[in-house]
Amino acid sequence: MTTIYFDLDGTLTDPKSGITRSIQYALGKLDWPIPPVDELTWCIGPPLRSSMKKLLGSDELADRAVTLYRERFSDVGLFENEVYPGIEDTLSALARSGRRMFVATSKAHVFAERIIDHFKLRTYFERVFGAELDGTRSDKTDLLRHALQSMGIDPSQAMMIGDRSFDMVGARSNGMTAVGVLYGYGSEAELRDAGAHHVCATPRALLQHTR
């Protein structure tokens, strides 16, 4: 593999507090019942609007909830986040090996860029690919197609690393190698059912599958 795409949430960083508390904030503003944080972790990974629609049941409420979510997330929730232990060592080792590395996330790229800069990970990545605020390219298959074409990358020499089924499906749909991680928010069954070629328990274990 010459090129590696990394998911952000649940793969590079643990965004649990920021995402779940911002969802709680949005639901509260809508006078909707507020589930506990641990009952909202399934929202980490999928496109935000689809999660809001599942929670609220209608397109109109989902759109309002996304706007309210961003009120809190853009200033507070963005930084209620932390880099997973071992990630920087793994990224450093891959950088020394000459791999080209990118971020590919369903999160809006304006937020993803700020997170990568905040945690000083910019040096490892050529570019951060993410969704537009209107939801364009929030689907991982569309996002990865755009990311590959934008940089002229051969999919057969590229790998997608992520923690949810959407990452595996996106990689497979674009002819890439799909590698799942178990320290994020997807189960081994979810990842394998979605077509993961490999599954890794730790960031360091990724080095065994990127040769």
Backbone as a printed PyTorch tensor [residue, N CA C, xyz], in Angstrom:
tensor([[[  0.8300,  -1.1970,   0.0000],
         [  0.0000,   0.0000,   0.0000],
         [  0.8730,   1.2590,   0.0000]],

        [[  0.6100,   2.1420,  -0.9480],
         [  1.3730,   3.3910,  -1.0030],
         [  0.6260,   4.5620,  -0.3790]],

        [[ -0.7040,   4.4200,  -0.2380],
         [ -1.5270,   5.5200,   0.2370],
         [ -2.5180,   5.0310,   1.2920]],

        [[ -2.6540,   5.8060,   2.3620],
         [ -3.5440,   5.4180,   3.4510],
         [ -4.4910,   6.5670,   3.7850]],

        [[ -5.7720,   6.2570,   3.8250],
         [ -6.7930,   7.1990,   4.2660],
         [ -7.2570,   6.7970,   5.6670]],

        [[ -7.2840,   7.7480,   6.5810],
         [ -7.7320,   7.5060,   7.9440],
         [ -9.0670,   8.1950,   8.2000]],

        [[ -9.9900,   7.4650,   8.7940],
         [-11.1670,   8.0900,   9.3790],
         [-10.6980,   8.9570,  10.5500]],

        [[-11.5360,   9.8940,  10.9770],
         [-11.1710,  10.7620,  12.1080],
         [-11.8060,  10.2740,  13.4100]],

        [[-13.1240,  10.4230,  13.5270],
         [-13.8140,  10.0500,  14.7660],
         [-13.7630,   8.5390,  14.9900]],

        [[-13.2510,   8.1310,  16.1420],
         [-13.1890,   6.7160,  16.4700],
         [-11.9930,   6.0010,  15.8850]],

        [[-11.1420,   6.7320,  15.1730],
         [ -9.9600,   6.1240,  14.5570],
         [ -8.6970,   6.8910,  14.9280]],

        [[ -8.6920,   8.1940,  14.6830],
         [ -7.5780,   9.0320,  15.1220],
         [ -7.8480,   9.6160,  16.5090]],

        [[ -9.0720,  10.0720,  16.7170],
         [ -9.4210,  10.6910,  17.9980],
         [-10.7120,  10.0950,  18.5560]],

        [[-10.8640,  10.2170,  19.8790],
         [-12.0770,   9.7750,  20.5580],
         [-12.9490,  11.0010,  20.8170]],

        [[-14.0260,  11.1640,  20.0460],
         [-14.8390,  12.3860,  20.1220],
         [-16.0940,  12.2250,  20.9780]],

        [[-16.1570,  11.1770,  21.7800],
         [-17.4030,  10.8170,  22.4670],
         [-18.0540,  11.9920,  23.1890]],

        [[-17.3130,  12.6540,  24.0500],
         [-17.9130,  13.7170,  24.8610],
         [-18.4690,  14.8450,  24.0000]],

        [[-17.6580,  15.2980,  23.0410],
         [-18.0740,  16.4380,  22.2220],
         [-19.2900,  16.1550,  21.3720]],

        [[-19.3260,  14.9810,  20.7520],
         [-20.4510,  14.6440,  19.8810],
         [-21.7150,  14.3890,  20.6880]],

        [[-21.6180,  13.5450,  21.7090],
         [-22.8210,  13.1790,  22.4500],
         [-23.3970,  14.3660,  23.2310]],

        [[-22.5360,  15.1910,  23.8060],
         [-23.0470,  16.3500,  24.5520],
         [-23.6660,  17.3860,  23.6190]],

        [[-23.1290,  17.4930,  22.4120],
         [-23.7070,  18.4300,  21.4450],
         [-25.0480,  17.9160,  20.9320]],

        [[-25.1890,  16.6040,  20.8180],
         [-26.4940,  16.0400,  20.4590],
         [-27.4930,  16.2890,  21.5900]],

        [[-27.0640,  16.0760,  22.8210],
         [-27.9340,  16.3540,  23.9670],
         [-28.3800,  17.8220,  23.9750]],

        [[-27.4540,  18.7070,  23.6690],
         [-27.7590,  20.1420,  23.6160],
         [-28.8530,  20.4100,  22.5790]],

        [[-28.6930,  19.8280,  21.3830],
         [-29.6750,  20.0440,  20.3100],
         [-31.0410,  19.4970,  20.6990]],

        [[-31.0680,  18.2980,  21.2770],
         [-32.3400,  17.6940,  21.6750],
         [-33.0180,  18.5310,  22.7600]],

        [[-32.2220,  19.0330,  23.6970],
         [-32.7720,  19.8750,  24.7480],
         [-33.3920,  21.1510,  24.1970]],

        [[-32.7410,  21.7670,  23.2220],
         [-33.2570,  22.9860,  22.6070],
         [-34.5810,  22.7360,  21.8780]],

        [[-34.7780,  21.4890,  21.4490],
         [-36.0100,  21.1170,  20.7590],
         [-37.0550,  20.5560,  21.7230]],

        [[-36.7570,  20.6110,  23.0260],
         [-37.6510,  20.0480,  24.0460],
         [-37.9400,  18.5680,  23.8060]],

        [[-36.9000,  17.8730,  23.3740],
         [-36.9960,  16.4450,  23.0920],
         [-36.3730,  15.6810,  24.2700]],

        [[-36.8460,  14.4540,  24.5530],
         [-36.2060,  13.6580,  25.6090],
         [-34.7100,  13.4940,  25.3380]],

        [[-33.9040,  13.6230,  26.3950],
         [-32.4450,  13.5790,  26.2350],
         [-31.8930,  12.2610,  26.7650]],

        [[-31.4230,  11.3720,  25.8770],
         [-30.8440,  10.1100,  26.3270],
         [-29.5020,  10.3410,  27.0280]],

        [[-29.0890,   9.4130,  27.8860],
         [-27.7550,   9.4870,  28.4870],
         [-26.6750,   9.4200,  27.4010]],

        [[-25.5080,   9.9500,  27.7280],
         [-24.3830,   9.9680,  26.7850],
         [-24.1060,   8.5830,  26.2010]],

        [[-24.0890,   7.5560,  27.0540],
         [-23.7260,   6.2170,  26.5780],
         [-24.7480,   5.6200,  25.6250]],

        [[-25.9500,   6.1850,  25.5940],
         [-26.9640,   5.7020,  24.6530],
         [-26.9010,   6.4330,  23.3130]],

        [[-25.9390,   7.3350,  23.1760],
         [-25.7950,   8.0980,  21.9310],
         [-24.5080,   7.7720,  21.1830]],

        [[-23.7330,   6.8120,  21.6660],
         [-22.4530,   6.5050,  21.0070],
         [-22.6500,   5.9250,  19.6050]],

        [[-23.8310,   5.3690,  19.3240],
         [-24.0750,   4.8520,  17.9730],
         [-24.0720,   5.9830,  16.9320]],

        [[-24.2160,   7.2120,  17.4090],
         [-24.2010,   8.3680,  16.5020],
         [-22.7920,   8.7540,  16.0610]],

        [[-21.7800,   8.1460,  16.6610],
         [-20.3920,   8.4670,  16.3120],
         [-19.9970,   7.6450,  15.0920]],

        [[-19.8130,   8.2910,  13.9760],
         [-19.4220,   7.5920,  12.7500],
         [-20.3300,   7.8820,  11.5740]],

        [[-21.6420,   7.6380,  11.7070],
         [-22.5330,   7.9260,  10.5740],
         [-22.6280,   9.4220,  10.3050]],

        [[-23.0820,   9.8000,   9.1090],
         [-23.3520,  11.2120,   8.8530],
         [-24.3060,  11.7720,   9.9110]],

        [[-24.0160,  12.9720,  10.4010],
         [-24.7650,  13.5550,  11.5080],
         [-26.2610,  13.6610,  11.2100]],

        [[-26.5910,  14.1280,  10.0230],
         [-28.0110,  14.3500,   9.7240],
         [-28.7970,  13.0410,   9.7560]],

        [[-28.2040,  11.9480,   9.2800],
         [-28.9120,  10.6640,   9.3020],
         [-29.1550,  10.1990,  10.7370]],

        [[-28.1990,  10.4740,  11.6270],
         [-28.3970,  10.1230,  13.0370],
         [-29.5080,  10.9570,  13.6550]],

        [[-29.5280,  12.2490,  13.3250],
         [-30.5660,  13.1170,  13.8620],
         [-31.9510,  12.7010,  13.3540]],

        [[-32.0370,  12.3050,  12.1000],
         [-33.3270,  11.8710,  11.5750],
         [-33.7950,  10.5980,  12.2680]],

        [[-32.8540,   9.7090,  12.5520],
         [-33.2180,   8.4820,  13.2620],
         [-33.7160,   8.8060,  14.6740]],

        [[-33.1000,   9.7890,  15.3060],
         [-33.5090,  10.1840,  16.6550],
         [-34.8520,  10.9080,  16.6660]],

        [[-35.0860,  11.7420,  15.6400],
         [-36.2190,  12.6710,  15.6730],
         [-37.3670,  12.3180,  14.7330]],

        [[-37.0600,  11.5190,  13.7120],
         [-38.1380,  10.9960,  12.8850],
         [-38.5620,  11.7920,  11.6720]],

        [[-38.0700,  13.0280,  11.5130],
         [-38.4860,  13.8070,  10.3400],
         [-37.3220,  14.6220,   9.7930]],

        [[-37.3970,  14.9480,   8.5160],
         [-36.3490,  15.7360,   7.8810],
         [-36.2770,  17.1340,   8.4840]],

        [[-37.4430,  17.7330,   8.7330],
         [-37.4620,  19.0990,   9.2610],
         [-36.7850,  19.1810,  10.6270]],

        [[-37.1370,  18.2570,  11.5280],
         [-36.5290,  18.2570,  12.8580],
         [-35.0380,  17.9340,  12.7760]],

        [[-34.6720,  17.0210,  11.8670],
         [-33.2550,  16.6760,  11.7080],
         [-32.4420,  17.8900,  11.2750]],

        [[-32.9810,  18.6650,  10.3370],
         [-32.2700,  19.8640,   9.8760],
         [-32.1120,  20.8870,  11.0070]],

        [[-33.1690,  21.0760,  11.7800],
         [-33.0930,  22.0130,  12.9080],
         [-32.0910,  21.5210,  13.9410]],

        [[-32.0870,  20.2150,  14.1880],
         [-31.1760,  19.6420,  15.1840],
         [-29.7180,  19.7860,  14.7680]],

        [[-29.4330,  19.6110,  13.4830],
         [-28.0540,  19.7720,  13.0030],
         [-27.5850,  21.2060,  13.2350]],

        [[-28.4360,  22.1670,  12.9490],
         [-28.0820,  23.5800,  13.1770],
         [-27.8130,  23.8400,  14.6550]],

        [[-28.6480,  23.3230,  15.5210],
         [-28.4700,  23.5020,  16.9650],
         [-27.2220,  22.7770,  17.4670]],

        [[-26.9990,  21.5790,  16.9640],
         [-25.7900,  20.8160,  17.3090],
         [-24.5380,  21.6490,  17.0250]],

        [[-24.5230,  22.2690,  15.8730],
         [-23.3310,  23.0310,  15.4760],
         [-23.1370,  24.2860,  16.3140]],

        [[-24.2180,  24.8150,  16.9110],
         [-24.0730,  25.9530,  17.8050],
         [-23.0900,  25.6190,  18.9250]],

        [[-23.2250,  24.4420,  19.4820],
         [-22.3560,  24.0280,  20.5960],
         [-21.0570,  23.4120,  20.1020]],

        [[-21.1680,  22.5600,  19.0640],
         [-19.9970,  21.8100,  18.6240],
         [-18.9000,  22.7100,  18.0830]],

        [[-19.2650,  23.7650,  17.3690],
         [-18.2630,  24.6010,  16.6990],
         [-17.3850,  25.3680,  17.6730]],

        [[-17.8690,  25.5880,  18.8970],
         [-17.0760,  26.3380,  19.8800],
         [-16.5880,  25.4950,  21.0510]],

        [[-17.3690,  24.4900,  21.4280],
         [-17.0770,  23.7050,  22.6330],
         [-16.8150,  22.2330,  22.3090]],

        [[-17.7940,  21.6000,  21.6800],
         [-17.7130,  20.1560,  21.4440],
         [-16.5310,  19.7310,  20.5980]],

        [[-16.1270,  20.6110,  19.7090],
         [-14.9870,  20.3370,  18.8250],
         [-13.7550,  19.8860,  19.5980]],

        [[-13.5560,  20.4700,  20.7730],
         [-12.3320,  20.2210,  21.5420],
         [-12.5490,  19.2800,  22.7250]],

        [[-13.7790,  18.7790,  22.8930],
         [-14.0350,  17.7140,  23.8770],
         [-13.6960,  16.3950,  23.2060]],

        [[-12.4350,  16.1440,  23.0790],
         [-11.9180,  15.1530,  22.1410],
         [-10.4980,  14.8220,  22.5730]],

        [[ -9.9870,  13.6650,  22.2250],
         [ -8.5860,  13.3590,  22.5310],
         [ -8.0300,  12.3470,  21.5400]],

        [[ -6.7570,  12.4590,  21.2620],
         [ -6.0860,  11.5290,  20.3550],
         [ -5.9280,  10.1900,  21.0690]],

        [[ -6.2270,   9.1100,  20.3670],
         [ -6.0670,   7.7910,  20.9700],
         [ -4.6000,   7.5110,  21.2900]],

        [[ -4.3200,   6.8920,  22.4330],
         [ -2.9430,   6.5030,  22.7580],
         [ -2.3590,   5.6170,  21.6550]],

        [[ -1.1510,   5.9150,  21.2490],
         [ -0.4780,   5.1120,  20.2290],
         [ -0.6580,   5.6070,  18.8150]],

        [[ -1.6070,   6.5010,  18.5860],
         [ -1.8620,   6.9790,  17.2210],
         [ -0.6690,   7.7600,  16.6740]],

        [[ -0.1270,   8.6740,  17.4640],
         [  0.9720,   9.4890,  16.9390],
         [  2.1940,   8.6450,  16.6240]],

        [[  2.4940,   7.6390,  17.4170],
         [  3.6200,   6.7470,  17.1230],
         [  3.3820,   6.0010,  15.8160]],

        [[  2.1530,   5.5610,  15.6110],
         [  1.8240,   4.8420,  14.3790],
         [  1.9210,   5.7600,  13.1680]],

        [[  1.3790,   6.9620,  13.2800],
         [  1.4600,   7.9170,  12.1690],
         [  2.9090,   8.2740,  11.8590]],

        [[  3.7160,   8.4390,  12.8920],
         [  5.1290,   8.7720,  12.7000],
         [  5.8570,   7.6590,  11.9620]],

        [[  5.5780,   6.4170,  12.3500],
         [  6.2230,   5.2730,  11.6940],
         [  5.8060,   5.1820,  10.2320]],

        [[  4.5440,   5.4140,   9.9490],
         [  4.0620,   5.3630,   8.5700],
         [  4.6400,   6.4980,   7.7400]],

        [[  4.7710,   7.6700,   8.3420],
         [  5.3610,   8.8060,   7.6350],
         [  6.8130,   8.5190,   7.2720]],

        [[  7.5400,   7.9120,   8.1820],
         [  8.9500,   7.5850,   7.9100],
         [  9.0730,   6.5520,   6.7990]],

        [[  8.0400,   5.7340,   6.6190],
         [  8.0920,   4.6920,   5.5780],
         [  7.7630,   5.2490,   4.1990]],

        [[  7.3800,   6.5240,   4.1420],
         [  7.1190,   7.1460,   2.8450],
         [  5.6900,   7.0290,   2.3650]],

        [[  4.7800,   6.5230,   3.1940],
         [  3.3830,   6.4290,   2.7720],
         [  2.7690,   7.8280,   2.6260]],

        [[  1.8920,   7.9710,   1.6540],
         [  1.0820,   9.1810,   1.5450],
         [ -0.1350,   8.9730,   2.4440]],

        [[ -0.4630,   9.9770,   3.2480],
         [ -1.5630,   9.8140,   4.1930],
         [ -2.5470,  10.9780,   4.1040]],

        [[ -3.8290,  10.6150,   4.2210],
         [ -4.9170,  11.5770,   4.1560],
         [ -5.9440,  11.2560,   5.2330]],

        [[ -6.7450,  12.2360,   5.5830],
         [ -7.9070,  12.0180,   6.4400],
         [ -9.1400,  12.0060,   5.5490]],

        [[-10.0570,  11.0630,   5.8010],
         [-11.3250,  10.9910,   5.0720],
         [-12.4340,  10.7720,   6.0940]],

        [[-13.1960,  11.8160,   6.3640],
         [-14.2060,  11.7650,   7.4220],
         [-15.5530,  12.2860,   6.9430]],

        [[-16.6330,  11.7130,   7.4870],
         [-17.9700,  12.2030,   7.1820],
         [-18.2810,  13.4980,   7.9170]],

        [[-17.4320,  13.8680,   8.8590],
         [-17.5780,  15.1410,   9.5570],
         [-17.3420,  16.2820,   8.5620]],

        [[-18.0180,  17.3920,   8.7780],
         [-17.7870,  18.5500,   7.9150],
         [-16.3090,  18.9240,   7.9280]],

        [[-15.7360,  19.1440,   6.7560],
         [-14.2880,  19.3400,   6.6870],
         [-13.8370,  20.5920,   7.4310]],

        [[-14.7170,  21.6010,   7.5640],
         [-14.3120,  22.8000,   8.3030],
         [-14.0360,  22.4820,   9.7660]],

        [[-14.7580,  21.5100,  10.3210],
         [-14.5110,  21.0710,  11.6940],
         [-13.3230,  20.1110,  11.7500]],

        [[-13.2560,  19.2070,  10.7770],
         [-12.1600,  18.2380,  10.7560],
         [-10.8030,  18.9300,  10.6600]],

        [[-10.7190,  19.9560,   9.8420],
         [ -9.4650,  20.7060,   9.7000],
         [ -9.0400,  21.2970,  11.0440]],

        [[ -9.9930,  21.8740,  11.7700],
         [ -9.6760,  22.4920,  13.0580],
         [ -9.2210,  21.4530,  14.0790]],

        [[ -9.8370,  20.2870,  14.0620],
         [ -9.4480,  19.2250,  14.9990],
         [ -8.0350,  18.7420,  14.6960]],

        [[ -7.7350,  18.5010,  13.4320],
         [ -6.3930,  18.0440,  13.0450],
         [ -5.3480,  19.0770,  13.4510]],

        [[ -5.6360,  20.3470,  13.2540],
         [ -4.6960,  21.3960,  13.6540],
         [ -4.5720,  21.4900,  15.1780]],

        [[ -5.6990,  21.4120,  15.8590],
         [ -5.6970,  21.5400,  17.3270],
         [ -4.8190,  20.4820,  17.9790]],

        [[ -4.8650,  19.2710,  17.4560],
         [ -4.0910,  18.1760,  18.0380],
         [ -2.7230,  17.9910,  17.3760]],

        [[ -2.3520,  18.9780,  16.5340],
         [ -1.0230,  19.0110,  15.9180],
         [ -0.7250,  17.7350,  15.1140]],

        [[ -1.7170,  17.2950,  14.3540],
         [ -1.5460,  16.1230,  13.4990],
         [ -1.3340,  16.4970,  12.0420]],

        [[ -1.3720,  17.7750,  11.7310],
         [ -1.3000,  18.2470,  10.3480],
         [ -0.0550,  17.7410,   9.6290]],

        [[  1.0440,  17.6450,  10.3350],
         [  2.3100,  17.2770,   9.7080],
         [  2.2680,  15.9040,   9.0500]],

        [[  1.3400,  15.0410,   9.4740],
         [  1.2950,  13.6810,   8.9440],
         [  0.4510,  13.5500,   7.6800]],

        [[ -0.4020,  14.5360,   7.4020],
         [ -1.3920,  14.3700,   6.3410],
         [ -1.2330,  15.3970,   5.2300]],

        [[ -1.3170,  14.9020,   3.9930],
         [ -1.2660,  15.8040,   2.8400],
         [ -2.5180,  16.6720,   2.7520]],

        [[ -3.6540,  16.0650,   3.1070],
         [ -4.9220,  16.7900,   2.9410],
         [ -5.9960,  16.1280,   3.7970]],

        [[ -6.9610,  16.9350,   4.2210],
         [ -8.1080,  16.4440,   4.9820],
         [ -9.3420,  16.5160,   4.0930]],

        [[ -9.9700,  15.3670,   3.8590],
         [-11.2030,  15.3090,   3.0790],
         [-12.3790,  15.1090,   4.0310]],

        [[-13.4110,  15.9140,   3.8610],
         [-14.6030,  15.7840,   4.6910],
         [-15.8270,  16.2380,   3.9410]],

        [[-16.9660,  16.1710,   4.6200],
         [-18.2300,  16.5690,   4.0050],
         [-18.3480,  18.0870,   3.9590]],

        [[-19.2410,  18.5640,   3.1030],
         [-19.6290,  19.9700,   3.1090],
         [-20.6980,  20.1750,   4.1850]],

        [[-20.9070,  21.4060,   4.6020],
         [-21.8930,  21.6740,   5.6370],
         [-23.3070,  21.3040,   5.2080]],

        [[-23.5600,  21.2890,   3.8950],
         [-24.8940,  20.9170,   3.4090],
         [-25.0860,  19.4140,   3.2760]],

        [[-24.0720,  18.6260,   3.6900],
         [-24.1750,  17.1690,   3.6420],
         [-23.5540,  16.5320,   2.4210]],

        [[-23.1320,  17.3390,   1.4410],
         [-22.4680,  16.7880,   0.2640],
         [-21.2290,  15.9950,   0.6730]],

        [[-21.1130,  14.7970,   0.1240],
         [-20.0050,  13.8690,   0.3890],
         [-19.9410,  13.4030,   1.8460]],

        [[-21.0700,  13.3870,   2.5420],
         [-21.0670,  12.7870,   3.8760],
         [-21.0990,  11.2630,   3.7880]],

        [[-21.5500,  10.7420,   2.6460],
         [-21.5010,   9.3010,   2.4020],
         [-20.0670,   8.8870,   2.1200]],

        [[-19.5770,   7.8530,   2.8050],
         [-18.1560,   7.5030,   2.7030],
         [-17.7610,   7.0120,   1.3100]],

        [[-18.6680,   6.3580,   0.6250],
         [-18.3570,   5.9110,  -0.7330],
         [-18.1130,   7.1060,  -1.6500]],

        [[-18.9930,   8.0970,  -1.5750],
         [-18.8330,   9.3070,  -2.3890],
         [-17.5750,  10.0760,  -1.9820]],

        [[-17.3510,  10.1730,  -0.6720],
         [-16.1990,  10.9210,  -0.1750],
         [-14.8910,  10.3080,  -0.6550]],

        [[-14.7810,   8.9900,  -0.5420],
         [-13.5330,   8.3310,  -0.9480],
         [-13.3380,   8.3860,  -2.4600]],

        [[-14.4120,   8.2910,  -3.2130],
         [-14.2910,   8.4270,  -4.6670],
         [-13.7110,   9.8010,  -5.0150]],

        [[-14.2490,  10.8210,  -4.3660],
         [-13.7550,  12.1850,  -4.5790],
         [-12.2990,  12.3160,  -4.1360]],

        [[-11.9690,  11.7390,  -2.9910],
         [-10.6050,  11.8440,  -2.4640],
         [ -9.5960,  11.1500,  -3.3730]],

        [[ -9.9470,   9.9960,  -3.8740],
         [ -9.0510,   9.2630,  -4.7790],
         [ -8.8570,  10.0270,  -6.0910]],

        [[ -9.9550,  10.4920,  -6.6720],
         [ -9.8790,  11.1930,  -7.9480],
         [ -9.1450,  12.5200,  -7.8150]],

        [[ -9.3660,  13.2190,  -6.7160],
         [ -8.7330,  14.5340,  -6.5190],
         [ -7.2190,  14.4480,  -6.5010]],

        [[ -6.6990,  13.3600,  -5.9450],
         [ -5.2560,  13.2160,  -5.7970],
         [ -4.6460,  12.2510,  -6.8090]],

        [[ -5.4760,  11.7160,  -7.7010],
         [ -4.9700,  10.7990,  -8.7160],
         [ -4.4030,   9.5170,  -8.1320]],

        [[ -5.0730,   8.9750,  -7.1170],
         [ -4.5880,   7.7830,  -6.4220],
         [ -5.1710,   6.5180,  -7.0460]],

        [[ -4.3400,   5.5150,  -7.2260],
         [ -4.7800,   4.2020,  -7.6940],
         [ -5.4460,   3.4780,  -6.5200]],

        [[ -6.7460,   3.1820,  -6.6030],
         [ -7.4300,   2.5420,  -5.4720],
         [ -6.8110,   1.2120,  -5.0560]],

        [[ -6.2430,   0.4780,  -6.0110],
         [ -5.6650,  -0.8270,  -5.6740],
         [ -4.4270,  -0.7040,  -4.8010]],

        [[ -3.8570,   0.4920,  -4.7350],
         [ -2.6900,   0.7420,  -3.8910],
         [ -3.0420,   1.5800,  -2.6680]],

        [[ -4.3610,   1.6930,  -2.3910],
         [ -4.8200,   2.5670,  -1.3000],
         [ -5.6000,   1.7710,  -0.2600]],

        [[ -5.5530,   2.2540,   0.9500],
         [ -6.1950,   1.6130,   2.0890],
         [ -7.0350,   2.6320,   2.8490]],

        [[ -8.1920,   2.1890,   3.3370],
         [ -9.0230,   2.9960,   4.2240],
         [ -9.0340,   2.3580,   5.5990]],

        [[ -8.7070,   3.1410,   6.6200],
         [ -8.7030,   2.6520,   7.9970],
         [ -9.8030,   3.3680,   8.7590]],

        [[-10.7120,   2.6190,   9.3650],
         [-11.8080,   3.2280,  10.1060],
         [-12.4160,   2.2710,  11.1060]],

        [[-13.3550,   2.7840,  11.9020],
         [-13.9220,   1.9780,  12.9890],
         [-15.3780,   1.5790,  12.7750]],

        [[-15.9970,   1.9850,  11.6580],
         [-17.4080,   1.6860,  11.4490],
         [-17.6240,   1.0280,  10.0900]],

        [[-18.7960,   0.4460,   9.9310],
         [-19.1390,  -0.2550,   8.6930],
         [-19.0650,   0.6740,   7.4830]],

        [[-19.4180,   1.9540,   7.6740],
         [-19.4210,   2.9110,   6.5680],
         [-18.0310,   3.0410,   5.9450]],

        [[-16.9930,   2.9390,   6.7770],
         [-15.6200,   3.0290,   6.2800],
         [-15.2800,   1.8150,   5.4260]],

        [[-15.7150,   0.6450,   5.8800],
         [-15.4170,  -0.5880,   5.1510],
         [-16.1780,  -0.6240,   3.8180]],

        [[-17.4490,  -0.2580,   3.8540],
         [-18.2580,  -0.2440,   2.6360],
         [-17.7060,   0.7710,   1.6440]],

        [[-17.3320,   1.9440,   2.1410],
         [-16.7610,   2.9630,   1.2640],
         [-15.4910,   2.5040,   0.5930]],

        [[-14.6310,   1.8420,   1.3590],
         [-13.3760,   1.3330,   0.7970],
         [-13.6400,   0.2580,  -0.2450]],

        [[-14.4530,  -0.7160,   0.1030],
         [-14.7630,  -1.8240,  -0.8120],
         [-15.4040,  -1.3030,  -2.1040]],

        [[-16.3070,  -0.3470,  -1.9780],
         [-17.0130,   0.1830,  -3.1450],
         [-16.0780,   0.8980,  -4.1100]],

        [[-14.9390,   1.3420,  -3.5940],
         [-13.9630,   2.0480,  -4.4240],
         [-12.7410,   1.2100,  -4.7630]],

        [[-12.7930,  -0.0860,  -4.4790],
         [-11.6850,  -0.9700,  -4.8290],
         [-10.4620,  -0.8190,  -3.9530]],

        [[-10.6560,  -0.3140,  -2.7230],
         [ -9.5480,  -0.1150,  -1.7830],
         [ -9.4930,  -1.2670,  -0.7780]],

        [[ -8.3650,  -1.4090,  -0.1150],
         [ -8.2650,  -2.3240,   1.0130],
         [ -8.9630,  -1.6960,   2.2170]],

        [[ -9.7650,  -2.4840,   2.9140],
         [-10.5390,  -1.9950,   4.0560],
         [ -9.9800,  -2.5770,   5.3510]],

        [[ -9.5650,  -1.7000,   6.2580],
         [ -9.0020,  -2.1340,   7.5430],
         [ -9.8130,  -1.5090,   8.6770]],

        [[-10.3460,  -2.3570,   9.5430],
         [-11.1370,  -1.8810,  10.6680],
         [-10.3320,  -1.8440,  11.9520]],

        [[-10.6850,  -0.9210,  12.8390],
         [-10.0430,  -0.8490,  14.1550],
         [-11.0930,  -1.0890,  15.2410]],

        [[-10.6850,  -1.7900,  16.2950],
         [-11.6030,  -2.1980,  17.3430],
         [-11.5910,  -1.2850,  18.5550]],

        [[-10.6870,  -0.3060,  18.5830],
         [-10.6230,   0.5820,  19.7470],
         [-11.6010,   1.7580,  19.6110]],

        [[-12.3040,   1.8440,  18.4680],
         [-13.2710,   2.9140,  18.2460],
         [-14.6730,   2.4950,  18.6440]],

        [[-15.6490,   2.7160,  17.7600],
         [-17.0470,   2.5340,  18.1410],
         [-17.7880,   1.4580,  17.3460]],

        [[-17.0900,   0.7190,  16.5190],
         [-17.7040,  -0.3880,  15.8020],
         [-17.2220,  -1.7190,  16.3460]],

        [[-18.0680,  -2.7250,  16.3070],
         [-17.6940,  -4.0530,  16.7800],
         [-16.9720,  -4.8330,  15.6820]],

        [[-16.3270,  -5.9140,  16.0800],
         [-15.6650,  -6.7660,  15.0830],
         [-16.6870,  -7.3290,  14.1080]],

        [[-17.8600,  -7.7360,  14.6180],
         [-18.8930,  -8.2810,  13.7430],
         [-19.3410,  -7.2400,  12.7150]],

        [[-19.5350,  -5.9960,  13.1720],
         [-19.9460,  -4.9320,  12.2460],
         [-18.9150,  -4.7400,  11.1440]],

        [[-17.6470,  -4.6990,  11.5260],
         [-16.5800,  -4.4480,  10.5630],
         [-16.4250,  -5.5980,   9.5720]],

        [[-16.4340,  -6.8190,  10.0860],
         [-16.2640,  -7.9740,   9.1950],
         [-17.4790,  -8.1540,   8.2900]],

        [[-18.6650,  -7.9400,   8.8290],
         [-19.8740,  -8.0540,   8.0010],
         [-19.8730,  -7.0200,   6.8780]],

        [[-19.2130,  -5.8820,   7.1140],
         [-19.1560,  -4.8180,   6.1070],
         [-18.0180,  -5.0170,   5.1160]],

        [[-17.2200,  -6.0800,   5.3020],
         [-16.2000,  -6.4100,   4.3110],
         [-14.7720,  -6.0850,   4.6660]],

        [[-14.4750,  -5.8740,   5.9460],
         [-13.0950,  -5.5620,   6.3360],
         [-12.1430,  -6.6700,   5.9030]],

        [[-11.0450,  -6.2880,   5.2630],
         [-10.0110,  -7.2630,   4.9190],
         [ -9.2080,  -7.6660,   6.1520]],

        [[ -8.9920,  -6.7000,   7.0370],
         [ -8.2540,  -6.9240,   8.2790],
         [ -8.9380,  -6.1550,   9.4010]],

        [[ -8.7570,  -6.6300,  10.6200],
         [ -9.2680,  -5.9390,  11.8060],
         [ -8.1490,  -5.8540,  12.8330]],

        [[ -7.9370,  -4.6640,  13.3800],
         [ -6.8220,  -4.4260,  14.3000],
         [ -7.3400,  -3.9530,  15.6540]],

        [[ -6.7550,  -4.4870,  16.7140],
         [ -7.2050,  -4.1370,  18.0640],
         [ -6.5780,  -2.8470,  18.5730]],

        [[ -5.4040,  -2.4930,  18.0630],
         [ -4.6820,  -1.3230,  18.5650],
         [ -4.1040,  -0.5140,  17.4020]],

        [[ -3.7780,   0.7570,  17.6340],
         [ -3.1190,   1.5370,  16.5840],
         [ -1.8250,   0.8940,  16.1090]],

        [[ -1.0350,   0.3660,  17.0280],
         [  0.2430,  -0.2380,  16.6380],
         [  0.0490,  -1.4350,  15.7110]],

        [[ -1.0380,  -2.1710,  15.9210],
         [ -1.2990,  -3.3420,  15.0800],
         [ -1.5280,  -2.9620,  13.6200]],

        [[ -1.8860,  -1.6970,  13.3680],
         [ -2.0690,  -1.2560,  11.9840],
         [ -0.7950,  -1.3930,  11.1670]],

        [[  0.3450,  -1.2770,  11.8230],
         [  1.6190,  -1.3400,  11.0990],
         [  1.8340,  -2.6990,  10.4450]],

        [[  1.1760,  -3.7330,  10.9690],
         [  1.3220,  -5.0750,  10.3850],
         [  0.5970,  -5.2130,   9.0500]],

        [[ -0.3530,  -4.3200,   8.7870],
         [ -1.1730,  -4.4450,   7.5940],
         [ -0.9680,  -3.3120,   6.6010]],

        [[  0.0770,  -2.5310,   6.7820],
         [  0.3100,  -1.3990,   5.8830],
         [  1.6350,  -1.5510,   5.1440]],

        [[  2.1690,  -2.7430,   5.1160],
         [  3.4450,  -2.9640,   4.4440],
         [  3.2490,  -3.0480,   2.9440]]])
